[in-house]
């Protein structure tokens, strides 16, 4: 969650006066205690099951053994309607099954040797019918993960190890606490804020060490995240989003889960903004620390102004990165609307697109605000250090 865009930040080496350091740590610890209390109160019950069974599927691993082109079921060779008959080996017991695909159909086109997932249904007369579920992607994803970890460790070394550990811990918070808590019906925005604070603690302290500078970066992240949440709530409300802009929300509703669909949008804005916010706050604090090292006797203004110049350059590139990330995720949808020859205003006004617009712009507002917030806080701390040294 830290060290984004290849940045390497050294947040050690400058000690703040005891009075300033105490105030910073009291603030950080207070927020942390509140987050832990929130996590205890919102901790999932462990029972997120549903009485609905329409999504229950017996999914098994399988391998494609043979692909043949033969007449489709219910037809003869003279009808000229051919299908691809796919013989598969299912599970560890090496059971044999058959999948049938249209020759001219779209979607997955299975070939011999493909490792896939199939769903099965027992017809009750000893016959099992299989259908294609998805490809097995564990191996390439694991390979990519290994390459990522090695790359981070080679460049960041011990700090890279902290960043990887922080990423792993963030995933644990998301999977073990946040998702089950949302399924329990707890307020999405409260769960998102509590989880984001916990993630920020873990990620920043693991990647950059436990020191005053890291604490300042944390405080800046908390303040910026709060501002992002306020703007997100305001415009999600003003835009009258229903939360049902994609079919996943409908599935959750059909399952009878007590989830605030509109709140989930807001929670997504907060969580999505966190990764960019902690990058900017850490970068700005690091810049202030380096400027203090270069100018030990400079005033608050002498540090703040050049640090803000660095921040403006960083924001100009990061805002574009944030926008393109959301645009790229929605590219198939944008292509569909464009092909339908709808006007730009009509496209942007649709909830499924408007959600991404609000997500991008609100995240960018929080990002822009994080620069003066983190720079001012860090400059105040190092300014107090300079005042102490000048006496």
C-alpha positions as CSV (number, residue, x, y, z in Angstrom):
1,X,0.0,0.0,0.0
2,X,3.0,2.2,0.2
3,X,6.0,2.9,-2.0
4,X,3.8,3.4,-5.0
5,X,5.1,4.4,-8.4
6,X,8.6,3.2,-7.4
7,X,9.1,5.9,-4.7
8,X,11.5,5.2,-1.9
9,X,10.9,7.3,1.2
10,X,13.3,7.7,4.2
11,X,11.2,8.9,7.1
12,X,13.9,8.5,9.7
13,X,16.7,10.6,11.0
14,X,15.0,13.8,12.3
15,X,13.8,13.9,15.9
16,X,10.9,16.2,16.8
17,X,10.9,18.0,20.1
18,X,9.4,15.9,22.9
19,X,6.3,18.1,23.2
20,X,5.5,17.9,19.5
21,X,6.3,14.2,19.2
22,X,4.0,13.6,22.2
23,X,1.1,15.5,20.6
24,X,1.6,13.6,17.3
25,X,1.7,10.2,19.0
26,X,-1.3,10.9,21.2
27,X,-3.3,11.8,18.1
28,X,-2.2,8.7,16.2
29,X,-2.8,6.4,19.2
30,X,-6.2,7.9,19.8
31,X,-7.3,7.2,16.2
32,X,-5.9,3.7,16.5
33,X,-7.8,3.0,19.7
34,X,-11.0,4.2,18.1
35,X,-10.3,2.0,15.0
36,X,-9.7,-1.0,17.2
37,X,-12.8,-0.4,19.2
38,X,-14.8,0.0,15.9
39,X,-13.3,-3.3,14.7
40,X,-14.4,-5.1,17.9
41,X,-17.9,-3.7,17.6
42,X,-18.2,-4.4,13.9
43,X,-16.4,-7.8,14.0
44,X,-18.3,-10.3,11.8
45,X,-20.4,-12.9,13.5
46,X,-19.1,-15.6,11.3
47,X,-22.5,-16.5,9.9
48,X,-22.8,-14.9,6.5
49,X,-24.6,-17.8,4.9
50,X,-27.8,-17.4,2.9
51,X,-30.9,-19.5,2.6
52,X,-30.9,-19.1,-1.1
53,X,-29.3,-21.9,-3.1
54,X,-29.5,-20.7,-6.7
55,X,-25.8,-19.7,-6.6
56,X,-24.6,-22.8,-5.0
57,X,-22.6,-24.8,-7.5
58,X,-20.5,-27.9,-7.2
59,X,-17.3,-26.7,-8.9
60,X,-14.5,-29.1,-9.7
61,X,-11.2,-29.0,-11.4
62,X,-11.0,-30.7,-14.8
63,X,-8.7,-31.2,-17.8
64,X,-9.7,-31.3,-21.5
65,X,-8.7,-34.6,-23.0
66,X,-10.3,-34.6,-26.5
67,X,-12.2,-32.2,-28.7
68,X,-14.3,-33.5,-31.6
69,X,-16.8,-31.9,-34.0
70,X,-20.0,-34.0,-34.1
71,X,-23.7,-33.5,-34.6
72,X,-25.3,-31.6,-31.8
73,X,-27.6,-33.3,-29.3
74,X,-31.0,-34.1,-30.9
75,X,-29.7,-33.7,-34.5
76,X,-28.2,-36.1,-37.1
77,X,-25.3,-35.7,-39.4
78,X,-27.7,-34.9,-42.3
79,X,-29.0,-31.9,-40.4
80,X,-25.6,-30.2,-40.7
81,X,-25.7,-28.7,-37.2
82,X,-22.4,-29.5,-35.6
83,X,-21.2,-29.0,-32.1
84,X,-17.8,-29.4,-30.3
85,X,-17.9,-32.4,-28.1
86,X,-15.3,-32.0,-25.4
87,X,-14.2,-35.0,-23.3
88,X,-12.9,-34.0,-19.9
89,X,-11.3,-35.7,-16.9
90,X,-12.9,-34.5,-13.7
91,X,-11.4,-34.3,-10.2
92,X,-8.8,-36.6,-8.5
93,X,-10.9,-39.7,-9.3
94,X,-10.4,-39.0,-13.1
95,X,-14.1,-39.3,-13.8
96,X,-15.0,-38.8,-17.5
97,X,-17.5,-36.3,-18.7
98,X,-18.7,-34.5,-21.8
99,X,-19.1,-30.8,-22.5
100,X,-21.0,-29.6,-25.6
101,X,-20.3,-26.2,-27.3
102,X,-21.6,-24.6,-30.4
103,X,-19.0,-24.5,-33.2
104,X,-19.7,-20.9,-34.0
105,X,-20.4,-19.8,-30.4
106,X,-18.7,-17.0,-28.6
107,X,-16.9,-17.2,-25.3
108,X,-14.4,-19.8,-24.1
109,X,-13.1,-22.0,-26.9
110,X,-11.7,-25.0,-25.2
111,X,-8.7,-26.9,-26.6
112,X,-7.0,-30.2,-25.6
113,X,-4.8,-29.8,-22.5
114,X,-6.8,-26.8,-21.1
115,X,-7.2,-26.9,-17.3
116,X,-10.6,-25.7,-16.5
117,X,-13.3,-25.6,-13.8
118,X,-16.6,-27.3,-14.4
119,X,-19.9,-27.3,-12.5
120,X,-21.8,-30.5,-12.1
121,X,-25.5,-31.5,-11.6
122,X,-26.7,-34.9,-10.6
123,X,-29.8,-35.8,-12.6
124,X,-30.8,-38.4,-9.9
125,X,-30.5,-41.5,-12.2
126,X,-26.8,-41.9,-11.8
127,X,-26.1,-39.5,-14.6
128,X,-24.0,-36.3,-14.0
129,X,-24.1,-33.4,-16.3
130,X,-21.1,-31.0,-16.6
131,X,-21.0,-27.4,-17.8
132,X,-18.0,-25.1,-18.3
133,X,-17.5,-22.8,-15.3
134,X,-14.1,-21.0,-15.9
135,X,-10.5,-21.6,-16.6
136,X,-8.0,-22.6,-13.8
137,X,-5.8,-19.5,-13.4
138,X,-4.0,-20.3,-10.2
139,X,-0.6,-21.1,-11.8
140,X,-0.2,-17.9,-13.9
141,X,-1.5,-15.7,-11.0
142,X,1.0,-17.4,-8.6
143,X,3.8,-16.9,-11.1
144,X,2.9,-13.2,-11.4
145,X,2.8,-12.8,-7.6
146,X,6.3,-14.3,-7.3
147,X,7.7,-12.0,-9.9
148,X,6.1,-9.0,-8.2
149,X,7.5,-10.0,-4.8
150,X,11.0,-10.6,-6.1
151,X,10.9,-7.3,-8.0
152,X,9.9,-5.4,-4.9
153,X,12.5,-7.1,-2.7
154,X,15.3,-6.5,-5.2
155,X,14.5,-2.8,-5.4
156,X,13.3,-2.1,-1.8
157,X,15.3,-4.8,0.1
158,X,14.2,-4.6,3.8
159,X,11.9,-1.7,3.1
160,X,10.5,-3.7,0.2
161,X,9.9,-6.6,2.6
162,X,8.0,-4.3,4.9
163,X,5.9,-3.1,1.9
164,X,5.1,-6.7,0.9
165,X,4.2,-7.6,4.4
166,X,2.0,-4.5,4.6
167,X,0.2,-5.5,1.4
168,X,-0.4,-9.0,2.8
169,X,-1.7,-7.6,6.1
170,X,-4.0,-5.3,4.2
171,X,-5.5,-8.2,2.3
172,X,-6.1,-10.0,5.6
173,X,-7.9,-7.0,7.0
174,X,-10.0,-6.8,3.8
175,X,-10.9,-10.5,3.7
176,X,-11.1,-11.4,7.4
177,X,-12.8,-8.2,8.7
178,X,-14.2,-5.9,6.1
179,X,-16.0,-8.2,3.6
180,X,-17.6,-10.4,6.3
181,X,-18.6,-7.4,8.3
182,X,-20.3,-5.9,5.3
183,X,-22.1,-9.2,4.7
184,X,-23.3,-9.0,8.4
185,X,-25.2,-5.9,7.4
186,X,-23.0,-3.3,9.2
187,X,-22.8,0.2,7.9
188,X,-20.5,0.1,4.7
189,X,-19.0,3.5,5.3
190,X,-18.2,2.9,9.0
191,X,-16.7,-0.5,8.1
192,X,-14.7,1.1,5.3
193,X,-13.3,3.9,7.5
194,X,-12.4,1.5,10.3
195,X,-10.8,-1.0,7.9
196,X,-8.9,1.8,6.0
197,X,-7.5,3.2,9.3
198,X,-6.2,-0.3,10.3
199,X,-4.7,-0.8,6.8
200,X,-3.0,2.6,6.9
201,X,-1.5,1.8,10.3
202,X,-0.1,-1.5,9.1
203,X,1.1,-0.4,5.7
204,X,2.8,2.8,6.7
205,X,4.5,1.5,9.9
206,X,5.7,-1.7,8.2
207,X,7.0,0.0,5.2
208,X,8.6,3.1,6.8
209,X,9.2,2.2,10.4
210,X,7.7,3.4,13.7
211,X,8.8,7.0,13.9
212,X,7.4,10.5,14.1
213,X,7.5,11.0,10.4
214,X,5.4,7.9,9.8
215,X,3.0,9.1,12.4
216,X,2.7,12.5,10.7
217,X,2.0,10.7,7.4
218,X,-0.7,8.6,9.1
219,X,-2.4,11.7,10.6
220,X,-2.4,13.3,7.2
221,X,-3.9,10.2,5.6
222,X,-6.6,10.1,8.3
223,X,-7.6,13.7,7.7
224,X,-7.5,13.3,3.9
225,X,-9.6,10.1,4.1
226,X,-12.2,11.9,6.3
227,X,-12.5,14.7,3.7
228,X,-12.8,12.1,0.9
229,X,-15.6,10.3,2.9
230,X,-17.5,13.6,3.4
231,X,-17.3,14.6,-0.2
232,X,-18.2,11.0,-1.3
233,X,-21.3,10.9,1.0
234,X,-22.4,14.4,-0.3
235,X,-22.2,13.6,-4.0
236,X,-23.4,10.0,-3.7
237,X,-26.5,11.5,-2.0
238,X,-26.9,14.4,-4.4
239,X,-26.5,12.1,-7.4
240,X,-29.3,9.9,-6.0
241,X,-27.3,6.7,-6.7
242,X,-29.3,3.5,-6.0
243,X,-26.3,1.3,-5.7
244,X,-27.7,-1.1,-8.3
245,X,-25.6,-0.1,-11.2
246,X,-24.2,-3.6,-11.8
247,X,-25.7,-7.1,-11.6
248,X,-23.6,-8.0,-8.5
249,X,-25.7,-5.7,-6.4
250,X,-28.8,-7.4,-7.6
251,X,-27.4,-10.9,-6.8
252,X,-26.7,-9.7,-3.2
253,X,-30.2,-8.4,-3.0
254,X,-31.7,-11.6,-4.3
255,X,-29.7,-13.6,-1.7
256,X,-31.6,-11.6,1.0
257,X,-28.4,-10.1,2.4
258,X,-29.0,-6.9,4.5
259,X,-26.6,-4.7,2.6
260,X,-26.9,-0.9,1.9
261,X,-26.1,-0.9,-1.8
262,X,-25.5,2.8,-1.9
263,X,-23.3,2.6,1.1
264,X,-21.2,0.1,-0.6
265,X,-20.5,2.6,-3.4
266,X,-19.3,5.1,-0.7
267,X,-17.2,2.4,1.0
268,X,-15.6,1.6,-2.3
269,X,-14.7,5.3,-2.8
270,X,-13.0,5.4,0.6
271,X,-11.1,2.2,0.2
272,X,-10.1,3.0,-3.4
273,X,-8.7,6.4,-2.3
274,X,-6.6,5.0,0.5
275,X,-3.9,3.5,-1.7
276,X,-3.3,6.8,-3.5
277,X,-3.6,9.0,-0.4
278,X,-1.0,7.2,1.7
279,X,1.4,7.4,-1.3
280,X,1.0,11.2,-1.5
281,X,1.1,11.8,2.2
282,X,4.3,9.7,2.7
283,X,5.9,11.4,-0.3
284,X,5.1,14.9,1.0
285,X,6.4,14.0,4.5
286,X,9.5,12.5,3.0
287,X,10.0,15.7,0.9
288,X,9.7,17.9,4.0
289,X,12.1,15.7,5.9
290,X,14.7,15.9,3.1
291,X,14.3,19.7,2.8
292,X,14.9,20.0,6.5
293,X,18.1,18.0,6.2
294,X,19.3,20.3,3.4
295,X,18.2,23.4,5.3
296,X,18.5,22.8,9.1
297,X,17.8,26.4,10.0
298,X,15.1,27.3,7.5
299,X,11.7,28.7,8.6
300,X,8.4,27.0,8.2
301,X,7.8,28.9,5.0
302,X,11.3,28.0,3.6
303,X,10.3,24.3,4.0
304,X,6.6,24.5,3.1
305,X,6.9,26.3,-0.2
306,X,9.4,24.0,-2.0
307,X,7.6,21.0,-0.6
308,X,4.3,22.2,-2.1
309,X,6.0,22.6,-5.4
310,X,7.0,18.9,-5.2
311,X,3.4,18.1,-4.2
312,X,1.9,19.9,-7.2
313,X,4.1,17.9,-9.6
314,X,3.1,14.7,-7.9
315,X,-0.6,15.5,-7.8
316,X,-0.7,16.4,-11.5
317,X,0.6,13.0,-12.5
318,X,-1.3,11.0,-9.8
319,X,-4.7,12.5,-10.6
320,X,-4.3,11.5,-14.2
321,X,-3.3,8.0,-13.1
322,X,-6.4,7.8,-10.9
323,X,-8.7,8.9,-13.7
324,X,-7.2,6.5,-16.3
325,X,-7.4,3.6,-13.8
326,X,-11.1,4.1,-13.5
327,X,-11.6,4.7,-17.2
328,X,-9.6,1.6,-18.0
329,X,-11.8,-0.5,-15.7
330,X,-14.9,0.8,-17.4
331,X,-13.6,0.6,-21.0
332,X,-15.9,-2.2,-22.2
333,X,-18.9,-0.4,-20.9
334,X,-17.8,2.9,-22.5
335,X,-17.3,1.1,-25.8
336,X,-20.8,-0.4,-25.6
337,X,-22.5,3.0,-25.0
338,X,-20.4,4.6,-27.7
339,X,-21.5,2.0,-30.2
340,X,-25.1,2.6,-29.2
341,X,-24.5,6.2,-30.5
342,X,-25.5,7.9,-27.3
343,X,-24.4,11.4,-26.5
344,X,-21.6,12.1,-24.0
345,X,-24.1,13.7,-21.6
346,X,-26.4,10.7,-21.8
347,X,-23.5,8.3,-21.2
348,X,-22.1,10.1,-18.3
349,X,-25.6,10.5,-16.7
350,X,-26.1,6.8,-16.5
351,X,-25.6,5.5,-13.0
352,X,-23.1,2.8,-14.0
353,X,-20.8,5.5,-15.5
354,X,-21.7,8.3,-13.1
355,X,-20.6,6.2,-10.2
356,X,-17.1,5.9,-11.8
357,X,-17.1,9.7,-12.4
358,X,-17.9,10.5,-8.8
359,X,-15.4,7.9,-7.6
360,X,-12.7,9.4,-9.7
361,X,-13.4,13.0,-8.9
362,X,-14.0,12.6,-5.2
363,X,-10.8,10.5,-5.0
364,X,-9.0,13.3,-6.8
365,X,-10.3,16.0,-4.5
366,X,-9.1,14.0,-1.5
367,X,-5.8,13.5,-3.2
368,X,-5.3,17.2,-3.9
369,X,-6.3,18.1,-0.3
370,X,-3.8,15.6,1.1
371,X,-0.9,17.6,-0.3
372,X,-1.3,20.9,1.7
373,X,-2.5,18.8,4.7
374,X,0.5,16.5,4.9
375,X,2.9,19.3,3.9
376,X,1.7,21.7,6.6
377,X,1.7,19.1,9.3
378,X,5.2,17.9,8.5
379,X,6.5,21.4,8.1
380,X,5.1,22.3,11.6
381,X,6.9,19.3,13.1
382,X,10.3,20.0,11.5
383,X,9.8,23.7,12.1
384,X,9.5,23.0,15.8
385,X,12.7,21.0,15.4
386,X,14.5,23.9,13.8
387,X,13.2,26.3,16.6
388,X,14.6,24.0,19.2
389,X,18.0,23.8,17.5
390,X,18.3,27.6,17.0
391,X,17.9,28.3,20.8
